[in-house]
Amino acid sequence: MNTNVIIIGAGAAGLMCAIALGKRGRSVIILDHASKIGQKILVSGGGRCNFTNLNIQAENYLSANPHFCKSALARFAPSDFIAMVKKHRISHQEKENGCIFCNGSSRQIVDMLRDECNSVGVKMHLNCKIEEITRKNRFIVKTNSGVIESESLVVATGGLSYPNLGATDIGHRVASQFGLRIIPPKPALVPLTFSRSDREKFCELRGILLEAVVNCRGHEFRGEMLFTHKGLSGPAILQASSYWENSEEIIINLLPGIDARSIFLSNRQSKMEIKNLLSRYLPRRFAHIWCEFYLLSRPLCQYNDKELLDASRLLNGWIIKPAGTEGYRTAEVTRGGVDTDELSSKTMKAKKVTGLYFIGEVIDVTGHLGGYNLHWAWASGWTAGQYA
Ligand SMILES: Cc1cc2nc3c(=O)[nH]c(=O)nc-3n(C[C@H](O)[C@H](O)[C@H](O)COP(=O)(O)OP(=O)(O)OC[C@H]3O[C@@H](n4cnc5c(N)ncnc54)[C@H](O)[C@@H]3O)c2cc1C
């Protein structure tokens, strides 16, 4: 069987690329080992798909080359995806920080992509196991259901997170096979785990949710933080986790926007116990347990200046050394991947292999939480679709 372009991966990037190619009149076959398309889109945004963000900028992405994503993001803006969503009459709304969600279900986005693919004649081979990929003048892809040849091959196989949704390392293996470098992959947007001793110490905090500013290597994120039975989660922690390296500390401001020292000083003579004062600003259970660990709660008037200064420093800069992350099983994305130096930022094509393209999460471009990862998949897929 012959086609102009084979795309491996019927996820966000692969489907968008297929639509762009089909609109150009290219014949396209998408291969996927899963039985359904767009599985990660379906679970995204808690089932409501946070499909883009109005504030997209290169600064919202991690990559060894922070400039690489700029060209594709300029070429396919949030308004371009929103226009497609509007054309399909999918109700959506902006939530906080520019995040755009479906009002209904993520399923509507998958159906939209499927309809768009069908309208331009894209063929899909699902349950398709890739056995071998070779290249002579053309790409030859051997699968369990036959051999397909193409002029161009687009690898859109995503990252390693959520293996239960079909993630594999095939994209990295194909890149290595053709001599492209890989930036070592790591779980990102992932809960952090406590060391054994911290887990024992903080197990009573499990289930507590509070607003915090989490700082990891100078990158600060304000948002909710959740104590889990293993460690810390919640949006502020997930964002920070993308920057976290093994055995590093994170610094947590438990009272964002509040100077703990000034609240202590203004209650300096008070007979109120410190845990009760802190309960005005923090969840009561947290304030009480946390004070037991660190401050041995007593009336405020019984602390000396140094003790109050130390306590305020701790509240505005609690230092935790996570033992690790929860890994790919719960990581929303994978950072690292195909080195962007190996690809043209204008076309997504491998510089040294004619006709070979990489798009989406398989590339070393990782977005913050908030619709940035799906938008990268759309933008890079659309861009490659103009050239493959
Ligand atoms: C729980 C969860 C929630 C998320 N929520 C959001 C959100 O709200 N907003 C946001 O922007 N991002 C979100 N993300 C991230 C986002 O879903 C991904 O970044 C995005 O889907 C990546 O698109 P992709 O096309 O590169 O890869 P994928 O969507 O992962 O697609 C890769 C495709 O390749 C196929 N494949 C893999 N290996 C093989 C193989 N060996 N042979 C054949 N086919 C193969 C897979 O079956 C899959 O269909 C979420 C991720 C998760 C896990």
The ligand as a MOL file (V3000), in Angstrom:
LIG
                    3D

  0  0  0     0  0            999 V3000
M  V30 BEGIN CTAB
M  V30 COUNTS 53 58 0 0 0
M  V30 BEGIN ATOM
M  V30 1 C -4.5600 12.6530 32.7200 0
M  V30 2 C -4.0620 13.6870 31.7400 0
M  V30 3 C -4.7090 14.9130 31.6560 0
M  V30 4 C -4.2450 15.8780 30.7640 0
M  V30 5 N -4.9140 17.0600 30.6790 0
M  V30 6 C -4.4920 18.0080 29.8130 0
M  V30 7 C -5.2050 19.2210 29.6300 0
M  V30 8 O -6.3080 19.4100 30.1780 0
M  V30 9 N -4.6820 20.1590 28.8080 0
M  V30 10 C -3.4960 19.9710 28.1330 0
M  V30 11 O -3.0560 20.8640 27.4090 0
M  V30 12 N -2.8230 18.8070 28.2390 0
M  V30 13 C -3.2900 17.8270 29.0390 0
M  V30 14 N -2.6080 16.6360 29.1320 0
M  V30 15 C -1.4270 16.4260 28.2780 0
M  V30 16 C -1.8510 16.1630 26.8340 0
M  V30 17 O -2.9050 15.2090 26.8320 0
M  V30 18 C -0.6780 15.6290 26.0040 0
M  V30 19 O 0.4230 16.5010 26.1300 0
M  V30 20 C -1.0610 15.5090 24.5430 0
M  V30 21 O -2.1200 14.5880 24.3850 0
M  V30 22 C 0.1280 15.0490 23.7090 0
M  V30 23 O -0.3000 14.8520 22.3940 0
M  V30 24 P 0.5200 13.8880 21.4230 0
M  V30 25 O -0.3160 13.7760 20.1950 0
M  V30 26 O 1.9080 14.3400 21.3100 0
M  V30 27 O 0.5510 12.4920 22.1590 0
M  V30 28 P -0.6730 11.5450 22.5910 0
M  V30 29 O -1.9280 12.3220 22.6700 0
M  V30 30 O -0.1850 10.8200 23.7850 0
M  V30 31 O -0.8210 10.5380 21.3520 0
M  V30 32 C 0.1510 9.5640 21.0640 0
M  V30 33 C -0.5140 8.4480 20.2780 0
M  V30 34 O 0.5220 7.5520 19.8710 0
M  V30 35 C 0.0570 6.2230 20.0550 0
M  V30 36 N 1.2070 5.3230 20.2260 0
M  V30 37 C 2.0810 5.3060 21.2630 0
M  V30 38 N 2.9460 4.2930 21.1010 0
M  V30 39 C 2.6200 3.6650 19.9470 0
M  V30 40 C 3.1400 2.5240 19.2630 0
M  V30 41 N 4.1600 1.8270 19.7650 0
M  V30 42 N 2.5590 2.1660 18.1000 0
M  V30 43 C 1.5040 2.8630 17.5960 0
M  V30 44 N 0.9670 3.9290 18.2060 0
M  V30 45 C 1.5250 4.3330 19.3770 0
M  V30 46 C -0.8160 6.2970 21.2870 0
M  V30 47 O -1.7360 5.2210 21.3260 0
M  V30 48 C -1.4930 7.6530 21.0990 0
M  V30 49 O -2.7180 7.5360 20.3990 0
M  V30 50 C -3.0860 15.6260 29.9790 0
M  V30 51 C -2.4550 14.3880 30.0420 0
M  V30 52 C -2.9450 13.4120 30.9100 0
M  V30 53 C -2.2450 12.0840 30.9530 0
M  V30 END ATOM
M  V30 BEGIN BOND
M  V30 1 1 1 2
M  V30 2 1 2 3
M  V30 3 2 2 52
M  V30 4 2 3 4
M  V30 5 1 4 5
M  V30 6 1 4 50
M  V30 7 2 5 6
M  V30 8 1 6 7
M  V30 9 1 6 13
M  V30 10 2 7 8
M  V30 11 1 7 9
M  V30 12 1 9 10
M  V30 13 2 10 11
M  V30 14 1 10 12
M  V30 15 2 12 13
M  V30 16 1 13 14
M  V30 17 1 14 15
M  V30 18 1 14 50
M  V30 19 1 15 16
M  V30 20 1 16 17
M  V30 21 1 16 18
M  V30 22 1 18 19
M  V30 23 1 18 20
M  V30 24 1 20 21
M  V30 25 1 20 22
M  V30 26 1 22 23
M  V30 27 1 23 24
M  V30 28 2 24 25
M  V30 29 1 24 26
M  V30 30 1 24 27
M  V30 31 1 27 28
M  V30 32 2 28 29
M  V30 33 1 28 30
M  V30 34 1 28 31
M  V30 35 1 31 32
M  V30 36 1 32 33
M  V30 37 1 33 34
M  V30 38 1 33 48
M  V30 39 1 34 35
M  V30 40 1 35 36
M  V30 41 1 35 46
M  V30 42 1 36 37
M  V30 43 1 36 45
M  V30 44 2 37 38
M  V30 45 1 38 39
M  V30 46 1 39 40
M  V30 47 2 39 45
M  V30 48 1 40 41
M  V30 49 2 40 42
M  V30 50 1 42 43
M  V30 51 2 43 44
M  V30 52 1 44 45
M  V30 53 1 46 47
M  V30 54 1 46 48
M  V30 55 1 48 49
M  V30 56 2 50 51
M  V30 57 1 51 52
M  V30 58 1 52 53
M  V30 END BOND
M  V30 END CTAB
M  END
